[in-house]
Amino acid sequence: MSWAYYLSFVGEVIIATMSVVGNGLVILLIIKDEQLQTTTNYLVASLATADLLVGAMGIPAVLAAINGYPHNFYGCLFVNSLIVLLTQISIFGLMVLAIERFVAIKNPFSYHQHCNGKVVTAVVASYWIAGIIVGLVPMFGWNLGPGGVECAFVEVIDMKYMVYFNFFGFVLVPLILMLVIYIYIYRVVIKQMRQIASLQVHDSNTSSGFNKHSLKKEIKAAKWFAVVILLFAVSWIPIHIMNAVTLFAGKTCIICVNIAVLLSHLSSAVNPMLYALSNKKFKSAWRKLRGQRVESDFESSLKDNSEVPAVINPAA
């Protein structure tokens, strides 16, 4: 075994542990704290469930395949399809969260009509089913057949499926859609902030203080949007570039592929921190769960809150 193998193995174990612990905590907090049981957080919980399964089932399946197991063709095909299936559900979950925020911004007064419990349940069920179908396409026949000498992703999964079907159809489209939606939301939020600033009392001290605070929020919002899009792109573009290289060149850099695979799995470990655990309400629920004192809304309002506005951060 090479050093690259051991490095990849250790990296996968660390990411799997982070995914299970982080996403498990998000789900636990939503179950335990009634204040977190909102329509938006049900979508966050669905995303966390998919990401938890990536760590608990998907990555172990990858590690099994790396070691050449199982030896049966269809068993090998299934374990290699499983990680595609689970990460695809996670991608759909991220896209749905962006769409939900778009609906909240675009139609704030009819939001609760469009995003009630029944609608959210139907949407979650739909994208889970869609993710399962997309991920299991190789099991339905689009694969390389049982001619491979060992159980490896590139020996059983057709790169045409990964590039033309999976990437162009179900990774690139969500990425572009999220980019458009978050740019729109950012512009709306910045416009709202400036309108609020213009309505403030024209007291020089108050106005100056508010403008500084408003600028901090604008910067915070811009950073959050940049991180969301950058994380998605960094997580998923490299592995699909490697898949394209494998398809068109017939061979690729193994170390580069290992790094790209790790990045794609890292998304599931980072998502809970980005979408939930960095949020004030989740932090309060965590302190409450540990028996620590939680600030009242009044106490919290007295402090300068530089957190990303609720309309931006889907877990807020």
C-alpha positions in Angstrom: 0.0 0.0 0.0 1.3 3.5 -0.9 1.4 6.6 1.3 -1.3 8.1 -0.9 -3.6 5.2 0.1 -3.0 5.7 3.8 -3.4 9.4 3.5 -6.7 9.0 1.7 -7.9 6.3 4.2 -7.2 8.6 7.2 -8.8 11.6 5.5 -11.9 9.6 4.8 -12.2 8.4 8.4 -11.8 11.9 9.7 -14.4 13.3 7.3 -16.8 10.4 8.1 -16.4 11.1 11.9 -17.0 14.8 11.4 -20.1 14.1 9.2 -21.7 11.8 11.7 -21.0 13.9 14.8 -21.8 17.3 13.3 -24.9 16.3 11.4 -26.1 14.0 14.3 -25.8 17.0 16.6 -27.9 19.2 14.2 -30.6 16.5 14.1 -30.6 16.0 17.9 -30.9 19.8 18.5 -33.9 20.1 16.1 -35.6 17.1 17.8 -34.9 18.4 21.4 -35.6 22.1 20.9 -39.2 23.1 19.9 -38.0 26.6 18.8 -35.8 24.9 16.1 -38.8 23.0 14.7 -39.5 25.3 11.9 -40.2 24.7 8.2 -36.8 25.8 7.2 -35.1 23.7 9.8 -36.9 20.6 8.6 -35.1 21.1 5.4 -31.9 21.6 7.3 -32.6 18.3 9.2 -33.2 16.5 5.8 -29.9 17.8 4.5 -28.2 16.8 7.8 -29.7 13.3 7.5 -28.3 12.8 4.0 -24.9 14.1 5.1 -24.9 11.9 8.2 -25.5 8.9 5.9 -22.6 10.0 3.7 -20.4 9.6 6.8 -22.1 6.5 8.2 -22.7 4.5 5.0 -21.3 6.2 1.9 -17.7 6.7 3.1 -17.4 3.2 4.6 -18.6 1.9 1.2 -15.9 3.9 -0.5 -13.3 2.4 1.8 -14.6 -1.1 1.1 -14.3 -0.4 -2.6 -10.8 1.0 -2.2 -9.8 -2.3 -0.7 -11.4 -4.3 -3.5 -14.6 -5.4 -1.7 -17.0 -6.8 -2.4 -15.7 -9.2 -5.1 -19.2 -9.8 -6.5 -19.8 -7.4 -9.5 -23.3 -6.2 -8.5 -22.2 -5.8 -4.9 -19.2 -3.8 -6.0 -21.5 -1.7 -8.3 -23.9 -1.0 -5.4 -21.2 0.2 -2.9 -19.8 2.5 -5.6 -23.3 3.7 -6.5 -24.2 4.3 -2.9 -21.8 7.3 -2.4 -23.1 8.9 -5.6 -26.7 8.4 -4.4 -26.1 9.9 -0.9 -24.1 12.9 -2.1 -26.7 13.5 -4.8 -29.4 13.8 -2.2 -27.2 16.2 -0.3 -26.8 18.3 -3.4 -30.5 18.4 -4.0 -30.9 19.3 -0.3 -28.6 22.3 -0.7 -30.5 23.4 -3.8 -33.9 23.1 -2.1 -32.7 25.3 0.8 -31.7 27.9 -1.7 -35.1 27.8 -3.4 -36.8 28.0 0.0 -34.9 31.1 0.8 -35.8 32.5 -2.6 -39.5 31.9 -2.0 -39.2 33.5 1.5 -37.7 36.7 -0.1 -39.8 36.8 -3.2 -43.2 36.1 -1.6 -42.8 36.9 2.2 -46.6 37.3 2.8 -47.6 34.1 1.1 -44.5 32.2 2.2 -46.3 30.1 4.9 -48.9 29.1 2.3 -46.3 27.8 -0.1 -43.9 26.3 2.5 -46.2 24.6 5.0 -45.6 21.1 6.5 -47.3 19.2 3.7 -45.4 21.0 1.0 -42.0 20.5 2.7 -42.7 16.8 3.3 -43.6 16.3 -0.3 -40.5 18.3 -1.5 -38.2 16.3 0.8 -39.7 13.0 -0.3 -39.4 14.0 -3.9 -35.8 15.0 -3.9 -34.8 11.9 -1.9 -36.5 9.7 -4.4 -34.9 11.6 -7.3 -31.5 11.3 -5.6 -32.0 7.5 -5.2 -33.0 7.1 -8.8 -30.1 9.2 -10.1 -27.6 7.4 -7.9 -28.9 3.9 -8.8 -28.9 4.4 -12.6 -25.7 2.3 -12.9 -27.6 -0.5 -11.2 -30.3 -0.3 -13.9 -27.7 -1.1 -16.6 -25.6 2.0 -17.3 -22.3 0.5 -16.2 -19.1 -1.1 -17.5 -20.2 -4.7 -17.0 -18.5 -7.4 -15.0 -15.3 -7.4 -17.0 -13.1 -5.5 -14.5 -10.4 -7.4 -12.6 -11.1 -5.7 -9.2 -13.7 -3.8 -7.4 -12.9 -0.1 -8.2 -15.1 2.9 -9.1 -13.5 3.3 -12.5 -13.8 -0.4 -13.2 -17.6 -0.6 -12.8 -19.0 3.0 -13.1 -19.2 4.4 -16.7 -17.6 7.8 -16.8 -20.1 8.9 -19.5 -22.8 8.5 -16.8 -20.7 10.5 -14.3 -19.9 13.3 -16.8 -22.8 13.7 -19.2 -25.7 12.6 -16.9 -24.6 13.2 -13.3 -22.4 16.3 -13.6 -24.2 18.2 -16.4 -27.7 17.2 -15.3 -27.6 17.1 -11.5 -24.5 18.9 -10.2 -23.9 21.8 -12.6 -27.6 22.8 -12.8 -28.0 23.0 -9.0 -24.7 25.0 -8.8 -25.8 27.6 -11.4 -29.3 27.8 -9.8 -27.8 28.4 -6.3 -25.5 31.0 -7.7 -28.3 32.9 -9.4 -30.6 32.6 -6.3 -28.0 33.7 -3.8 -26.9 36.7 -5.9 -30.6 37.7 -6.1 -31.1 37.3 -2.3 -27.9 39.2 -1.5 -29.0 42.2 -3.7 -32.4 42.2 -2.0 -30.9 42.1 1.5 -28.4 44.8 0.8 -31.2 47.0 -0.7 -33.3 46.4 2.5 -30.4 47.3 4.7 -29.8 50.6 2.9 -33.5 51.5 3.0 -33.5 50.9 6.8 -30.4 53.0 7.1 -32.0 55.9 5.2 -35.0 55.9 7.6 -32.9 56.3 10.7 -33.0 59.5 12.7 -30.5 62.0 11.3 -28.5 62.2 14.4 -24.8 62.2 13.5 -23.7 59.8 16.3 -26.6 57.4 15.9 -26.4 57.5 12.1 -22.6 56.9 12.1 -23.0 54.0 14.5 -25.8 52.4 12.5 -23.9 52.8 9.2 -20.9 51.0 10.7 -23.1 48.3 12.0 -25.0 48.1 8.6 -21.6 47.9 6.8 -20.5 45.0 9.1 -23.7 43.1 8.2 -23.2 43.7 4.5 -19.7 42.3 4.7 -21.0 39.4 6.8 -23.7 38.6 4.2 -21.2 38.9 1.3 -18.8 36.5 3.1 -21.6 34.0 3.8 -22.7 33.9 0.2 -19.1 33.6 -1.0 -18.5 30.7 1.3 -21.7 28.9 0.3 -20.9 29.0 -3.4 -17.2 28.5 -3.0 -17.7 25.5 -0.8 -20.1 23.9 -3.3 -17.8 24.6 -6.3 -14.6 23.4 -4.5 -16.4 20.3 -3.2 -17.8 19.1 -6.5 -16.0 20.7 -9.5 -12.6 18.9 -9.0 -14.0 15.4 -8.9 -16.0 16.0 -12.0 -13.0 17.5 -13.8 -11.1 14.3 -12.9 -14.0 12.2 -14.2 -13.9 14.1 -17.5 -10.1 13.7 -17.7 -10.6 9.9 -17.1 -13.3 9.8 -19.8 -11.5 11.7 -22.5 -7.8 10.9 -21.7 -8.3 7.3 -20.6 -6.1 7.8 -17.6 -5.7 10.3 -14.8 -3.6 11.3 -11.8 -4.5 9.0 -8.9 -3.4 11.4 -6.2 -5.4 14.2 -7.8 -8.5 11.9 -7.9 -8.0 11.0 -4.2 -7.9 14.6 -3.2 -10.9 15.4 -5.4 -12.9 12.6 -3.8 -12.0 13.8 -0.3 -13.2 17.3 -1.2 -16.5 16.0 -2.4 -17.0 14.1 0.8 -15.8 17.1 2.9 -19.0 19.0 1.9 -21.0 16.7 4.1 -18.8 17.5 7.1 -18.8 21.2 6.6 -22.5 21.7 5.7 -23.8 21.4 9.4 -21.3 24.1 10.5 -22.3 26.4 7.6 -26.1 25.9 7.7 -26.8 25.3 11.3 -24.1 25.2 14.0 -22.9 28.7 13.3 -26.4 30.0 13.9 -27.3 31.8 17.2 -30.4 29.7 17.8 -28.6 26.5 17.3 -25.8 27.7 19.7 -28.5 28.6 22.3 -30.1 25.1 21.9 -26.7 23.5 22.4 -26.0 25.4 25.5 -29.5 24.6 26.8 -28.9 20.9 26.0 -25.8 21.0 28.2 -27.6 22.7 31.0 -26.0 26.1 30.6 -27.7 29.4 31.0 -29.2 30.9 27.8 -29.5 34.6 27.2 -33.1 36.0 26.9 -34.1 37.7 23.7 -33.9 41.0 25.5 -30.4 40.4 26.7 -29.4 39.3 23.2 -30.9 42.4 21.6 -28.7 44.6 23.8 -25.6 43.2 22.2 -24.2 44.0 18.8 -25.3 41.1 16.6 -23.0 40.6 13.7 -24.7 37.3 12.7 -25.8 36.8 9.2 -29.5 38.0 8.9 -32.1 35.3 9.2 -33.4 36.0 5.7 -30.0 34.9 4.4 -28.9 32.1 6.7 -31.4 29.3 6.2 -31.0 28.0 9.7 -31.7 31.4 11.3 
